């Protein structure tokens, strides 16, 4: 705490300050209300599946209560290929960030590096991440994870196995005209649409694969 206060006082720029916790326990409460700590670097995330990472993230996000940002900083045994790609999305859809331990330019395939960039670029361009919360209770049919800002009717839906008909469904979204940005999580291809949504049903565009996400916001915003 004293060191973070020292850095804050002397830093001429508003850099975020992170604290790594995990090797001595898994609680961040000691630093949760510290005005000089902005990021909780979560440690000891070893060899977890995508769904386990997502569930951990939901817990960390809920405990933060908007006091700090959560970052998975020690994801040992992350894997490669589809395993890593699905973990990228699982972590992001829990409201947390991910720093993949041991993933470097020199020891990764071009595809693994591109997969990291696909998630980053999609969220930066199409997702109002800081105003959204994970809310999987809204997920129906093929939808697996949901990020939501229900007050403004902005959502992100994710599926690992969207059917050919794209039967992704979202509970509680009002019928109306929406802007949609679909991304094929495997190829990184993005398709933008303006469509009328009825009954919370989202049908993916032709050519989009089963591993897919869609960002949704009201038309004209």
Phi, psi and omega in degrees: 000318180296321181291318179297324176294322178297314179296315182300319183292330187255354180277116180286353180240152183280058179291139174291146180247129183252150175233127179265127181225144177157318182292333180254012182147182185233020180252137179252007187301329180300330184248358190301323183254013179286120182293348182261000180245124186250337188227133173261109175275108183279127181254177173059042175259076190260124171052047177266149174285170178300316180293325177293319176299317180298315180295320175300315181299319178302318180293316179294319180298315181296320181292332182295324179051042177065015180272338182198168179262144178256134182227124175283104189259345183226071183266071179294150178064036186291328181091184181227174173059223184299325179300312180292318181301315181291330174291323176305312182288322181298318178294314181297320182285354173269357181091008183246165174262163180225130167247111186282118182292128176083002177270112181232167178301318188282344184238021178234151175287159176302322182294318179298320178293319178297321180300321176296318180293326180299312179298312183301311184294321180296313181293322180292325185270324192241356187236127175273070194303319187289345180256003185253154175232148175291135181210080183287351175294344178273351185280131177223160181055237185281352181289130181258310182235151178223134163253139188218143162236086189293332180297324181254006180055047174244134187215157166231127177248142179228142176218144174264346185214051177296129183292170182303325179281351178068045186281061173270135185227146181234127181282133168089357180282130180295145173299146178159185180273130182225153169269135180234137172236105180269142173228130171281111188293341180274313183269337184083001181290135181247136176236122179261139180221157168236114188219158172274127180256128179230134178066018178071016183268132177236120179252121186292150180293161177301135176092351179275133185283183185287335179266104195214152171227153176220131174262135188233131173210157185298145179302137176087358179260000000 
